[in-house]
Amino acid sequence: MAPPPPNISFAKRPCEDARVSAFRIVVLASGSGTNLQAILDRLHGQGLVEVVGVGSDKPGAGALERAARAGVDTAVFPADAYPDRMGRDAAMGDWVESHHPGLVVLAGYMQLLTEPFVARFAGRIVNIHPALLPSFPGLDAIGQALEAGAEETGVTVHFVDEGIDTGPVILQRRVPVPVGRERGVLEAAVHNVEHELYPEAIRMIAEGRVRIDPSDPRKVAIDD
């Protein structure tokens, strides 16, 4: 696995439209878009961060409706419209790049990204995972935590690399498992934390406070 290039910083990227000064992000989502909504509510259009595009693999994804209501450009890249994942991700990458984003934000995007896509936006893709990585990576992290008898789980925001939930961690927050171990209660608690932590991490990146440590690309350095 090739490490991210050294000395990656997150200052605002130049944009062809000089009128735009906010830090531009493109969000990819497959589902209802509650994390997207948290980003729209807490960051979008307030001067620092601008959501400039929302893409999905699902034509009926609720995230697309949320984006449309906010006046954000949308696009759909269904798997059956392309000969293979490489073709889909190449088209999606062209669309993402056309928006000149400083960051690509995965918000419940349920497709595995191909290595060329990850390499194309190396060090500029983030994801949120409902567990304290490296514990419970992959699908159904909440179910994994309950099955393992864990007393706590949490939420992790991390950079995306070629592995599954293996990229450098940016922020984590713990969530206790309820005494009754009710899945619905735990899911609600985890989602509440996600809606706080993801905008916080994106804000830090937009402010230029987050960088991949050049001495150890598996780690993230955060400036106060």
KETIVEX-867639 format. One record per residue (C-alpha): y, x, z; residue number from 1; chain. Coordinates in nm, 2 decimals. Layout:
<recs>
{Y:Y X:X Z:Z nr:NUM kette:A}
...
</recs>
This chain:
<recs>
{Y:0.00 X:0.00 Z:0.00 nr:1 kette:A}
{Y:0.33 X:0.15 Z:-0.10 nr:2 kette:A}
{Y:0.60 X:0.15 Z:0.17 nr:3 kette:A}
{Y:0.94 X:0.00 Z:0.11 nr:4 kette:A}
{Y:1.19 X:0.24 Z:-0.03 nr:5 kette:A}
{Y:1.38 X:0.43 Z:0.23 nr:6 kette:A}
{Y:1.73 X:0.36 Z:0.36 nr:7 kette:A}
{Y:1.73 X:-0.01 Z:0.26 nr:8 kette:A}
{Y:2.04 X:-0.18 Z:0.39 nr:9 kette:A}
{Y:2.16 X:-0.54 Z:0.37 nr:10 kette:A}
{Y:2.52 X:-0.52 Z:0.29 nr:11 kette:A}
{Y:2.64 X:-0.79 Z:0.05 nr:12 kette:A}
{Y:2.51 X:-0.73 Z:-0.29 nr:13 kette:A}
{Y:2.75 X:-0.73 Z:-0.59 nr:14 kette:A}
{Y:2.76 X:-1.05 Z:-0.78 nr:15 kette:A}
{Y:2.88 X:-1.12 Z:-1.13 nr:16 kette:A}
{Y:3.09 X:-1.40 Z:-1.00 nr:17 kette:A}
{Y:3.37 X:-1.23 Z:-0.80 nr:18 kette:A}
{Y:3.48 X:-1.55 Z:-0.64 nr:19 kette:A}
{Y:3.16 X:-1.56 Z:-0.43 nr:20 kette:A}
{Y:3.18 X:-1.33 Z:-0.13 nr:21 kette:A}
{Y:2.91 X:-1.49 Z:0.09 nr:22 kette:A}
{Y:2.57 X:-1.33 Z:0.13 nr:23 kette:A}
{Y:2.35 X:-1.51 Z:-0.12 nr:24 kette:A}
{Y:2.00 X:-1.62 Z:-0.05 nr:25 kette:A}
{Y:1.73 X:-1.80 Z:-0.25 nr:26 kette:A}
{Y:1.48 X:-2.01 Z:-0.06 nr:27 kette:A}
{Y:1.12 X:-2.07 Z:-0.17 nr:28 kette:A}
{Y:0.95 X:-2.37 Z:-0.01 nr:29 kette:A}
{Y:0.64 X:-2.58 Z:-0.07 nr:30 kette:A}
{Y:0.68 X:-2.86 Z:0.18 nr:31 kette:A}
{Y:0.93 X:-3.09 Z:0.35 nr:32 kette:A}
{Y:1.18 X:-2.81 Z:0.41 nr:33 kette:A}
{Y:1.27 X:-2.84 Z:0.78 nr:34 kette:A}
{Y:1.33 X:-2.47 Z:0.80 nr:35 kette:A}
{Y:1.55 X:-2.49 Z:0.49 nr:36 kette:A}
{Y:1.74 X:-2.77 Z:0.65 nr:37 kette:A}
{Y:1.80 X:-2.56 Z:0.96 nr:38 kette:A}
{Y:1.93 X:-2.28 Z:0.74 nr:39 kette:A}
{Y:2.16 X:-2.53 Z:0.55 nr:40 kette:A}
{Y:2.28 X:-2.68 Z:0.88 nr:41 kette:A}
{Y:2.34 X:-2.35 Z:1.07 nr:42 kette:A}
{Y:2.45 X:-2.11 Z:0.79 nr:43 kette:A}
{Y:2.51 X:-2.25 Z:0.45 nr:44 kette:A}
{Y:2.87 X:-2.30 Z:0.34 nr:45 kette:A}
{Y:3.02 X:-2.15 Z:0.66 nr:46 kette:A}
{Y:3.15 X:-1.84 Z:0.50 nr:47 kette:A}
{Y:2.88 X:-1.58 Z:0.58 nr:48 kette:A}
{Y:2.57 X:-1.72 Z:0.40 nr:49 kette:A}
{Y:2.53 X:-1.92 Z:0.09 nr:50 kette:A}
{Y:2.20 X:-2.08 Z:-0.02 nr:51 kette:A}
{Y:2.23 X:-2.05 Z:-0.40 nr:52 kette:A}
{Y:1.89 X:-2.16 Z:-0.51 nr:53 kette:A}
{Y:1.58 X:-2.34 Z:-0.38 nr:54 kette:A}
{Y:1.25 X:-2.30 Z:-0.57 nr:55 kette:A}
{Y:0.91 X:-2.46 Z:-0.51 nr:56 kette:A}
{Y:0.56 X:-2.48 Z:-0.65 nr:57 kette:A}
{Y:0.55 X:-2.85 Z:-0.58 nr:58 kette:A}
{Y:0.76 X:-3.09 Z:-0.79 nr:59 kette:A}
{Y:0.77 X:-3.35 Z:-0.51 nr:60 kette:A}
{Y:0.85 X:-3.11 Z:-0.23 nr:61 kette:A}
{Y:1.10 X:-3.25 Z:0.02 nr:62 kette:A}
{Y:1.28 X:-2.92 Z:0.03 nr:63 kette:A}
{Y:1.40 X:-2.99 Z:-0.33 nr:64 kette:A}
{Y:1.55 X:-3.31 Z:-0.22 nr:65 kette:A}
{Y:1.73 X:-3.14 Z:0.07 nr:66 kette:A}
{Y:1.86 X:-2.88 Z:-0.16 nr:67 kette:A}
{Y:1.99 X:-3.14 Z:-0.41 nr:68 kette:A}
{Y:2.17 X:-3.33 Z:-0.14 nr:69 kette:A}
{Y:2.34 X:-3.00 Z:-0.04 nr:70 kette:A}
{Y:2.44 X:-2.93 Z:-0.40 nr:71 kette:A}
{Y:2.21 X:-2.63 Z:-0.43 nr:72 kette:A}
{Y:2.04 X:-2.53 Z:-0.76 nr:73 kette:A}
{Y:1.67 X:-2.61 Z:-0.77 nr:74 kette:A}
{Y:1.37 X:-2.51 Z:-0.98 nr:75 kette:A}
{Y:1.00 X:-2.59 Z:-0.99 nr:76 kette:A}
{Y:0.72 X:-2.34 Z:-1.08 nr:77 kette:A}
{Y:0.39 X:-2.54 Z:-1.06 nr:78 kette:A}
{Y:0.08 X:-2.33 Z:-1.10 nr:79 kette:A}
{Y:-0.06 X:-2.54 Z:-1.38 nr:80 kette:A}
{Y:0.24 X:-2.46 Z:-1.60 nr:81 kette:A}
{Y:0.15 X:-2.10 Z:-1.63 nr:82 kette:A}
{Y:-0.16 X:-1.91 Z:-1.76 nr:83 kette:A}
{Y:-0.19 X:-1.72 Z:-1.43 nr:84 kette:A}
{Y:-0.01 X:-1.63 Z:-1.10 nr:85 kette:A}
{Y:0.14 X:-1.32 Z:-1.27 nr:86 kette:A}
{Y:0.31 X:-1.54 Z:-1.53 nr:87 kette:A}
{Y:0.43 X:-1.79 Z:-1.28 nr:88 kette:A}
{Y:0.58 X:-1.52 Z:-1.05 nr:89 kette:A}
{Y:0.74 X:-1.34 Z:-1.34 nr:90 kette:A}
{Y:0.92 X:-1.66 Z:-1.44 nr:91 kette:A}
{Y:1.01 X:-1.74 Z:-1.08 nr:92 kette:A}
{Y:1.13 X:-1.38 Z:-1.03 nr:93 kette:A}
{Y:1.36 X:-1.41 Z:-1.34 nr:94 kette:A}
{Y:1.50 X:-1.73 Z:-1.20 nr:95 kette:A}
{Y:1.55 X:-1.58 Z:-0.85 nr:96 kette:A}
{Y:1.72 X:-1.27 Z:-0.99 nr:97 kette:A}
{Y:1.96 X:-1.48 Z:-1.20 nr:98 kette:A}
{Y:2.11 X:-1.60 Z:-0.87 nr:99 kette:A}
{Y:2.18 X:-1.24 Z:-0.76 nr:100 kette:A}
{Y:2.04 X:-1.29 Z:-0.41 nr:101 kette:A}
{Y:2.07 X:-1.05 Z:-0.12 nr:102 kette:A}
{Y:1.76 X:-1.20 Z:0.03 nr:103 kette:A}
{Y:1.46 X:-1.42 Z:-0.08 nr:104 kette:A}
{Y:1.36 X:-1.65 Z:0.21 nr:105 kette:A}
{Y:1.01 X:-1.80 Z:0.23 nr:106 kette:A}
{Y:1.03 X:-2.12 Z:0.42 nr:107 kette:A}
{Y:0.69 X:-2.28 Z:0.41 nr:108 kette:A}
{Y:0.61 X:-2.14 Z:0.07 nr:109 kette:A}
{Y:0.23 X:-2.18 Z:0.05 nr:110 kette:A}
{Y:0.15 X:-1.96 Z:-0.25 nr:111 kette:A}
{Y:0.06 X:-1.59 Z:-0.23 nr:112 kette:A}
{Y:0.32 X:-1.38 Z:-0.40 nr:113 kette:A}
{Y:0.19 X:-1.13 Z:-0.65 nr:114 kette:A}
{Y:0.24 X:-0.76 Z:-0.60 nr:115 kette:A}
{Y:0.49 X:-0.73 Z:-0.89 nr:116 kette:A}
{Y:0.70 X:-1.00 Z:-0.74 nr:117 kette:A}
{Y:0.70 X:-0.84 Z:-0.40 nr:118 kette:A}
{Y:0.78 X:-0.50 Z:-0.56 nr:119 kette:A}
{Y:1.06 X:-0.65 Z:-0.76 nr:120 kette:A}
{Y:1.24 X:-0.77 Z:-0.44 nr:121 kette:A}
{Y:1.11 X:-0.49 Z:-0.21 nr:122 kette:A}
{Y:1.27 X:-0.50 Z:0.13 nr:123 kette:A}
{Y:1.45 X:-0.83 Z:0.04 nr:124 kette:A}
{Y:1.19 X:-1.09 Z:0.11 nr:125 kette:A}
{Y:1.15 X:-1.25 Z:0.46 nr:126 kette:A}
{Y:0.90 X:-1.50 Z:0.60 nr:127 kette:A}
{Y:0.85 X:-1.69 Z:0.92 nr:128 kette:A}
{Y:0.51 X:-1.73 Z:1.08 nr:129 kette:A}
{Y:0.41 X:-1.96 Z:1.37 nr:130 kette:A}
{Y:0.25 X:-1.69 Z:1.59 nr:131 kette:A}
{Y:0.34 X:-1.36 Z:1.76 nr:132 kette:A}
{Y:0.22 X:-1.12 Z:1.48 nr:133 kette:A}
{Y:-0.01 X:-0.93 Z:1.46 nr:134 kette:A}
{Y:-0.19 X:-1.21 Z:1.65 nr:135 kette:A}
{Y:-0.31 X:-1.51 Z:1.44 nr:136 kette:A}
{Y:-0.21 X:-1.41 Z:1.09 nr:137 kette:A}
{Y:-0.28 X:-1.63 Z:0.78 nr:138 kette:A}
{Y:-0.34 X:-2.00 Z:0.77 nr:139 kette:A}
{Y:-0.33 X:-2.24 Z:1.06 nr:140 kette:A}
{Y:-0.19 X:-2.00 Z:1.32 nr:141 kette:A}
{Y:-0.14 X:-2.28 Z:1.57 nr:142 kette:A}
{Y:-0.50 X:-2.39 Z:1.53 nr:143 kette:A}
{Y:-0.61 X:-2.03 Z:1.57 nr:144 kette:A}
{Y:-0.42 X:-1.99 Z:1.90 nr:145 kette:A}
{Y:-0.56 X:-2.31 Z:2.04 nr:146 kette:A}
{Y:-0.92 X:-2.22 Z:1.94 nr:147 kette:A}
{Y:-0.88 X:-1.87 Z:2.10 nr:148 kette:A}
{Y:-0.77 X:-2.02 Z:2.43 nr:149 kette:A}
{Y:-0.43 X:-1.85 Z:2.42 nr:150 kette:A}
{Y:-0.19 X:-1.93 Z:2.69 nr:151 kette:A}
{Y:0.11 X:-1.85 Z:2.47 nr:152 kette:A}
{Y:0.19 X:-1.81 Z:2.10 nr:153 kette:A}
{Y:0.53 X:-1.79 Z:1.93 nr:154 kette:A}
{Y:0.73 X:-1.73 Z:1.62 nr:155 kette:A}
{Y:0.78 X:-1.42 Z:1.41 nr:156 kette:A}
{Y:1.03 X:-1.35 Z:1.14 nr:157 kette:A}
{Y:0.92 X:-1.05 Z:0.93 nr:158 kette:A}
{Y:0.98 X:-0.87 Z:0.60 nr:159 kette:A}
{Y:0.72 X:-0.94 Z:0.33 nr:160 kette:A}
{Y:0.50 X:-0.67 Z:0.20 nr:161 kette:A}
{Y:0.18 X:-0.68 Z:-0.02 nr:162 kette:A}
{Y:-0.04 X:-0.78 Z:0.28 nr:163 kette:A}
{Y:-0.08 X:-1.11 Z:0.45 nr:164 kette:A}
{Y:0.17 X:-1.13 Z:0.74 nr:165 kette:A}
{Y:0.17 X:-0.76 Z:0.77 nr:166 kette:A}
{Y:0.53 X:-0.67 Z:0.70 nr:167 kette:A}
{Y:0.78 X:-0.52 Z:0.95 nr:168 kette:A}
{Y:0.88 X:-0.76 Z:1.23 nr:169 kette:A}
{Y:1.25 X:-0.85 Z:1.26 nr:170 kette:A}
{Y:1.25 X:-1.10 Z:1.55 nr:171 kette:A}
{Y:0.99 X:-1.27 Z:1.77 nr:172 kette:A}
{Y:1.01 X:-1.54 Z:2.03 nr:173 kette:A}
{Y:0.74 X:-1.66 Z:2.27 nr:174 kette:A}
{Y:0.62 X:-2.02 Z:2.30 nr:175 kette:A}
{Y:0.40 X:-2.12 Z:2.59 nr:176 kette:A}
{Y:0.09 X:-2.33 Z:2.51 nr:177 kette:A}
{Y:0.13 X:-2.67 Z:2.69 nr:178 kette:A}
{Y:-0.10 X:-2.73 Z:2.99 nr:179 kette:A}
{Y:-0.28 X:-3.02 Z:2.81 nr:180 kette:A}
{Y:-0.31 X:-2.80 Z:2.49 nr:181 kette:A}
{Y:-0.20 X:-3.09 Z:2.28 nr:182 kette:A}
{Y:-0.16 X:-2.96 Z:1.92 nr:183 kette:A}
{Y:0.12 X:-3.20 Z:1.84 nr:184 kette:A}
{Y:0.32 X:-3.09 Z:2.14 nr:185 kette:A}
{Y:0.27 X:-2.72 Z:2.06 nr:186 kette:A}
{Y:0.36 X:-2.77 Z:1.69 nr:187 kette:A}
{Y:0.69 X:-2.94 Z:1.79 nr:188 kette:A}
{Y:0.78 X:-2.66 Z:2.03 nr:189 kette:A}
{Y:0.70 X:-2.40 Z:1.77 nr:190 kette:A}
{Y:0.90 X:-2.58 Z:1.50 nr:191 kette:A}
{Y:1.20 X:-2.60 Z:1.73 nr:192 kette:A}
{Y:1.19 X:-2.23 Z:1.79 nr:193 kette:A}
{Y:1.15 X:-2.17 Z:1.41 nr:194 kette:A}
{Y:1.47 X:-2.37 Z:1.34 nr:195 kette:A}
{Y:1.66 X:-2.15 Z:1.58 nr:196 kette:A}
{Y:1.51 X:-1.81 Z:1.50 nr:197 kette:A}
{Y:1.51 X:-1.81 Z:1.12 nr:198 kette:A}
{Y:1.88 X:-1.87 Z:1.09 nr:199 kette:A}
{Y:1.95 X:-1.61 Z:1.36 nr:200 kette:A}
{Y:1.75 X:-1.35 Z:1.17 nr:201 kette:A}
{Y:1.91 X:-1.43 Z:0.84 nr:202 kette:A}
{Y:2.25 X:-1.41 Z:1.00 nr:203 kette:A}
{Y:2.17 X:-1.07 Z:1.14 nr:204 kette:A}
{Y:2.06 X:-0.95 Z:0.79 nr:205 kette:A}
{Y:2.37 X:-1.10 Z:0.63 nr:206 kette:A}
{Y:2.59 X:-0.91 Z:0.88 nr:207 kette:A}
{Y:2.42 X:-0.58 Z:0.78 nr:208 kette:A}
{Y:2.27 X:-0.54 Z:1.13 nr:209 kette:A}
{Y:1.90 X:-0.51 Z:1.01 nr:210 kette:A}
{Y:1.74 X:-0.23 Z:0.82 nr:211 kette:A}
{Y:1.39 X:-0.09 Z:0.76 nr:212 kette:A}
{Y:1.36 X:0.23 Z:0.96 nr:213 kette:A}
{Y:1.36 X:0.51 Z:0.70 nr:214 kette:A}
{Y:1.15 X:0.72 Z:0.94 nr:215 kette:A}
{Y:0.89 X:0.45 Z:0.98 nr:216 kette:A}
{Y:0.88 X:0.18 Z:0.71 nr:217 kette:A}
{Y:0.66 X:-0.03 Z:0.93 nr:218 kette:A}
{Y:0.94 X:-0.08 Z:1.17 nr:219 kette:A}
{Y:1.29 X:-0.25 Z:1.17 nr:220 kette:A}
{Y:1.60 X:-0.11 Z:1.33 nr:221 kette:A}
{Y:1.86 X:-0.36 Z:1.45 nr:222 kette:A}
{Y:2.22 X:-0.27 Z:1.52 nr:223 kette:A}
{Y:2.40 X:-0.44 Z:1.80 nr:224 kette:A}
</recs>
